[in-house]
Amino acid sequence: MIDIKKLPGFLIVGAPKCGTTSLYYYLNKHKKVFIPPKKELYFFNNYNHLKKYKGPWKPLVISNLKSYKKAFEKSKINQIKGEGTVFYLYEYLRTIANIKKLYGKNYKELKIIIMLRNPTARAWSNYIHLRRDIKENLKFQQAINKKIINTRLKKGWGPFYDYIGNSLYYNSIKYYLNTFKHVKIILFDDFVKSPLRITNEVLSFLELEGIDDKTFVNKAYNKTGEFQTNKRSLNLIYHLFKRSHVLKSILRIFLNRKKRMKIESKFESFFSRFIKRKKMPKEYEKMIKHYFKKDLLKLAKLIPEKKETINSWI
């Protein structure tokens, strides 16, 4: 029998590039919340079904229950445990099936947080993110080609390369709403305008006391853009770290996971100052926007309280 008290009480399930990382770290500052230091554990979409991703983007995946529970072992009795993996929305069928399997009859009580963004902007941000991390070498118009996306997925590349699929929300949202009693949907537009208000709404959703300190939400995490610097040495170090599997393999030999994560976190924090946002060209916007119209029309009917903003995305 699985002790569900050792499992999360809430999940941030996606979508990628919709503000989930910022929300994750804002919640982490609250004394009554415990979330693992590493965001994206990929557990519920990989439980007893470990996928070895091919292609340049290869995330670290936890697929066994023992390791997953270990990620929460430092939580305190008075804390609500949570986790965030953005592909729980994209791979919703497997994710929800595994949640039901592990939580049993209590699965409906799990609190689900979903963040959505203009699908066109989300796809562009997704693409630029992989370009930033030197894990995408195709031009945008090639990368969003459905044949290329399907070929990559068939070869075992990760879901992050499905620029179109990650921006189609209706089916997954409908399934989550029909499955769980407690689902909180946040639009990126609202989160960017009022991060403190939205964070407090989430804390209320988790039945926790809100905060009034603006410094709680004064930093945006996991910014998307291009790495830009005139210093060749910094450019070399950045590209070496992002590209070199050899370097990372050496670190794995000498350092445990916690120390490696600390080094990587400091690295990302230092180099984030050189990440400059790159605006989506108008011709690219026209190229991709039509993919999402039908999905958005259905989504606006599904969550009418968000209808005005969703219609503005069409």
C-alpha positions as CSV (number, residue, x, y, z in Angstrom):
1,M,0.0,0.0,0.0
2,I,1.4,3.4,-1.0
3,D,1.4,6.1,1.6
4,I,0.1,9.1,-0.4
5,K,1.2,11.4,2.4
6,K,4.7,11.0,1.0
7,L,3.5,12.1,-2.5
8,P,2.8,15.7,-3.6
9,G,-0.4,17.5,-2.7
10,F,-0.2,19.6,-5.8
11,L,1.4,19.5,-9.3
12,I,2.2,22.3,-11.8
13,V,1.6,20.3,-15.0
14,G,2.5,22.9,-17.7
15,A,2.6,24.2,-20.3
16,P,6.3,24.8,-21.1
17,K,7.3,28.5,-21.5
18,C,4.2,29.8,-19.7
19,G,5.8,31.1,-16.5
20,T,5.9,27.8,-14.6
21,T,9.5,28.2,-13.4
22,S,8.9,31.6,-11.9
23,L,5.8,30.4,-10.1
24,Y,7.6,27.3,-8.9
25,Y,10.4,29.4,-7.3
26,Y,7.9,31.9,-5.8
27,L,6.0,29.1,-4.1
28,N,9.3,27.7,-2.9
29,K,9.8,30.8,-0.8
30,H,6.7,30.1,1.2
31,K,7.5,28.4,4.5
32,K,4.5,26.1,4.3
33,V,5.5,24.8,0.8
34,F,8.0,22.1,0.0
35,I,9.1,21.5,-3.6
36,P,12.3,19.7,-4.6
37,P,15.3,21.8,-5.6
38,K,15.1,20.4,-9.1
39,K,12.1,21.4,-11.2
40,E,11.0,18.8,-13.8
41,L,11.2,15.3,-12.4
42,Y,9.3,13.7,-15.3
43,F,8.0,11.1,-12.9
44,F,4.2,10.7,-13.7
45,N,4.8,10.6,-17.4
46,N,7.6,8.0,-17.0
47,Y,6.6,5.9,-14.1
48,N,7.7,2.3,-14.8
49,H,8.1,3.3,-18.4
50,L,11.5,5.0,-18.5
51,K,12.2,6.7,-21.9
52,K,15.8,7.3,-22.9
53,Y,15.3,10.5,-24.9
54,K,17.4,10.9,-28.1
55,G,18.3,14.1,-29.8
56,P,20.2,17.0,-28.2
57,W,17.7,17.7,-25.4
58,K,18.1,14.9,-22.8
59,P,16.4,15.6,-19.4
60,L,17.2,13.7,-16.2
61,V,14.2,11.5,-15.6
62,I,12.9,9.8,-12.4
63,S,10.9,6.7,-13.2
64,N,10.8,4.7,-10.0
65,L,8.7,5.4,-6.9
66,K,11.5,5.1,-4.4
67,S,13.6,7.8,-6.0
68,Y,10.6,10.0,-6.4
69,K,9.7,9.8,-2.7
70,K,13.3,10.6,-1.9
71,A,12.9,14.0,-3.6
72,F,10.4,14.9,-0.9
73,E,12.0,13.3,2.2
74,K,13.2,16.7,3.6
75,S,9.7,18.1,3.7
76,K,8.3,19.0,7.1
77,I,5.0,17.8,8.5
78,N,3.3,21.2,8.3
79,Q,4.3,21.7,4.6
80,I,2.3,20.9,1.5
81,K,4.5,19.1,-1.0
82,G,4.4,20.0,-4.7
83,E,6.2,19.4,-7.9
84,G,6.3,20.9,-11.4
85,T,6.9,19.1,-14.7
86,V,5.6,20.9,-17.8
87,F,5.1,17.8,-19.9
88,Y,2.4,16.4,-17.6
89,L,0.0,18.5,-19.7
90,Y,1.4,17.3,-23.1
91,E,1.5,13.6,-22.0
92,Y,-1.7,13.9,-20.0
93,L,-3.1,10.4,-20.7
94,R,-0.1,8.5,-19.3
95,T,0.4,11.1,-16.5
96,I,-3.2,10.9,-15.3
97,A,-3.3,7.1,-15.6
98,N,-0.2,6.9,-13.3
99,I,-1.6,9.4,-10.9
100,K,-4.7,7.2,-10.5
101,K,-2.5,4.1,-10.1
102,L,-0.4,5.6,-7.3
103,Y,-3.0,7.8,-5.5
104,G,-5.8,5.2,-5.7
105,K,-9.3,6.5,-4.7
106,N,-7.7,9.7,-3.4
107,Y,-6.5,10.9,-6.8
108,K,-9.3,13.5,-7.2
109,E,-8.0,15.4,-4.2
110,L,-4.6,16.2,-5.9
111,K,-4.5,19.9,-6.7
112,I,-3.6,20.7,-10.3
113,I,-2.1,24.0,-11.5
114,I,-2.0,24.8,-15.2
115,M,-0.4,27.8,-16.9
116,L,-1.3,28.8,-20.5
117,R,0.1,31.3,-22.9
118,N,-0.7,32.6,-26.3
119,P,0.1,29.5,-28.3
120,T,2.0,31.3,-31.0
121,A,4.2,33.2,-28.5
122,R,4.7,29.9,-26.5
123,A,5.9,28.0,-29.6
124,W,8.4,30.8,-30.4
125,S,9.6,31.0,-26.8
126,N,10.0,27.2,-26.9
127,Y,12.1,27.4,-30.0
128,I,14.3,30.3,-28.8
129,H,14.8,28.4,-25.5
130,L,16.3,25.4,-27.3
131,R,18.3,27.7,-29.5
132,R,19.6,29.5,-26.4
133,D,20.7,26.1,-25.0
134,I,22.3,25.1,-28.3
135,K,19.9,22.2,-28.7
136,E,18.1,23.3,-31.9
137,N,20.0,24.0,-35.2
138,L,17.0,24.3,-37.6
139,K,15.5,27.5,-38.7
140,F,12.1,28.3,-37.2
141,Q,10.1,27.6,-40.4
142,Q,11.8,24.1,-40.6
143,A,11.4,23.3,-36.9
144,I,7.6,23.9,-36.9
145,N,7.1,21.7,-40.0
146,K,4.8,18.9,-38.9
147,K,6.7,16.2,-40.9
148,I,10.0,17.2,-39.2
149,I,8.3,17.3,-35.8
150,N,6.8,13.8,-36.3
151,T,10.1,12.4,-37.6
152,R,11.9,13.7,-34.6
153,L,9.3,12.3,-32.2
154,K,9.4,8.9,-34.0
155,K,13.2,8.8,-33.5
156,G,12.7,9.3,-29.8
157,W,13.4,13.0,-29.5
158,G,11.7,14.6,-26.4
159,P,8.4,16.3,-26.4
160,F,10.0,19.7,-26.1
161,Y,10.6,19.6,-29.9
162,D,6.8,19.4,-30.5
163,Y,6.5,23.2,-30.9
164,I,2.9,22.8,-32.3
165,G,1.6,20.0,-30.0
166,N,2.7,21.8,-26.8
167,S,0.6,24.8,-27.9
168,L,-2.6,22.8,-28.4
169,Y,-4.4,22.9,-25.0
170,Y,-8.0,21.9,-25.4
171,N,-7.9,18.1,-25.1
172,S,-5.5,18.0,-22.2
173,I,-7.3,20.8,-20.3
174,K,-10.7,19.1,-20.8
175,Y,-9.3,15.8,-19.5
176,Y,-7.8,17.4,-16.4
177,L,-11.0,19.3,-15.6
178,N,-13.0,16.1,-16.0
179,T,-10.6,14.1,-13.8
180,F,-9.8,16.3,-10.9
181,K,-11.9,18.3,-8.4
182,H,-9.3,21.1,-7.9
183,V,-7.8,22.6,-11.0
184,K,-6.4,26.2,-11.1
185,I,-5.8,27.7,-14.6
186,I,-3.6,30.7,-14.9
187,L,-3.0,32.7,-18.1
188,F,0.5,34.0,-18.7
189,D,-0.8,37.5,-19.6
190,D,-2.3,37.8,-16.0
191,F,0.8,36.4,-14.4
192,V,3.2,38.8,-16.1
193,K,0.9,41.8,-15.2
194,S,0.3,40.9,-11.6
195,P,2.7,38.2,-10.4
196,L,2.0,38.9,-6.7
197,R,-1.8,38.7,-7.1
198,I,-1.6,35.5,-9.1
199,T,0.9,33.9,-6.6
200,N,-1.5,34.8,-3.8
201,E,-4.4,33.2,-5.7
202,V,-2.3,30.0,-6.0
203,L,-1.5,30.1,-2.3
204,S,-5.2,30.5,-1.6
205,F,-5.9,27.6,-3.9
206,L,-3.5,25.6,-1.8
207,E,-5.2,26.8,1.4
208,L,-2.2,28.7,2.5
209,E,-1.7,32.2,3.9
210,G,-0.9,34.9,1.3
211,I,2.0,37.3,1.2
212,D,2.2,41.0,0.7
213,D,6.0,41.4,0.1
214,K,6.6,42.4,-3.5
215,T,10.2,41.2,-3.3
216,F,8.7,37.7,-3.1
217,V,8.1,37.9,-6.9
218,N,10.8,40.4,-8.0
219,K,12.7,38.0,-10.3
220,A,11.7,36.2,-13.5
221,Y,13.2,32.8,-13.9
222,N,14.3,30.8,-16.9
223,K,14.2,33.7,-19.3
224,T,14.1,33.0,-23.0
225,G,16.3,34.8,-25.4
226,E,19.7,34.7,-27.1
227,F,23.1,34.7,-25.4
228,Q,24.8,37.9,-26.3
229,T,28.3,39.2,-25.3
230,N,31.3,40.8,-26.9
231,K,33.7,38.9,-24.6
232,R,35.0,35.9,-26.5
233,S,36.1,34.1,-23.3
234,L,32.6,34.2,-21.8
235,N,31.1,33.1,-25.1
236,L,33.5,30.1,-25.2
237,I,32.7,29.1,-21.6
238,Y,28.9,29.4,-22.2
239,H,29.0,27.3,-25.3
240,L,31.4,24.7,-23.8
241,F,29.1,24.2,-20.8
242,K,26.0,24.0,-22.9
243,R,27.4,21.7,-25.6
244,S,30.0,19.5,-23.8
245,H,28.6,16.1,-22.7
246,V,32.2,15.2,-21.8
247,L,32.5,18.0,-19.3
248,K,29.2,17.1,-17.7
249,S,30.2,13.4,-17.6
250,I,33.4,14.4,-15.7
251,L,31.4,16.4,-13.2
252,R,29.2,13.3,-12.6
253,I,32.2,11.3,-11.6
254,F,33.5,13.7,-9.0
255,L,30.4,15.4,-7.8
256,N,27.0,14.1,-6.5
257,R,23.8,15.3,-8.0
258,K,23.2,18.0,-5.3
259,K,26.6,19.6,-5.9
260,R,26.2,19.5,-9.7
261,M,22.8,21.1,-9.5
262,K,24.3,23.9,-7.3
263,I,27.1,24.6,-9.8
264,E,24.6,24.5,-12.7
265,S,22.3,26.9,-10.9
266,K,25.1,29.4,-10.2
267,F,26.2,29.1,-13.8
268,E,22.7,29.8,-15.1
269,S,22.2,32.7,-12.7
270,F,25.5,34.3,-13.8
271,F,24.9,34.0,-17.5
272,S,21.2,34.9,-17.4
273,R,22.3,38.6,-17.4
274,F,23.6,38.1,-21.0
275,I,20.3,36.6,-22.2
276,K,18.5,39.1,-24.4
277,R,14.9,38.6,-25.5
278,K,14.4,38.1,-29.2
279,K,11.1,39.3,-30.7
280,M,9.1,37.0,-33.0
281,P,9.2,38.3,-36.6
282,K,5.8,39.0,-38.0
283,E,6.2,36.6,-40.9
284,Y,6.8,33.8,-38.5
285,E,3.7,34.7,-36.5
286,K,1.6,34.5,-39.7
287,M,3.3,31.2,-40.6
288,I,2.2,29.4,-37.4
289,K,-0.9,31.1,-36.0
290,H,-3.5,29.2,-38.1
291,Y,-2.5,25.9,-36.4
292,F,-4.2,27.0,-33.2
293,K,-7.4,28.7,-34.1
294,K,-9.8,25.8,-33.8
295,D,-8.2,24.7,-30.6
296,L,-8.5,28.1,-29.1
297,L,-12.2,28.5,-30.1
298,K,-13.0,25.3,-28.2
299,L,-10.8,26.3,-25.3
300,A,-12.7,29.6,-24.9
301,K,-16.0,27.7,-24.5
302,L,-14.4,25.2,-22.1
303,I,-13.2,28.0,-19.7
304,P,-15.5,30.9,-20.4
305,E,-14.1,33.0,-17.5
306,K,-10.8,33.2,-19.6
307,K,-12.7,33.8,-22.9
308,E,-11.7,37.4,-23.5
309,T,-7.9,36.8,-23.3
310,I,-8.1,33.5,-25.2
311,N,-10.0,35.1,-28.0
312,S,-7.3,37.8,-28.2
313,W,-4.8,35.0,-29.0
314,I,-6.7,33.9,-32.1
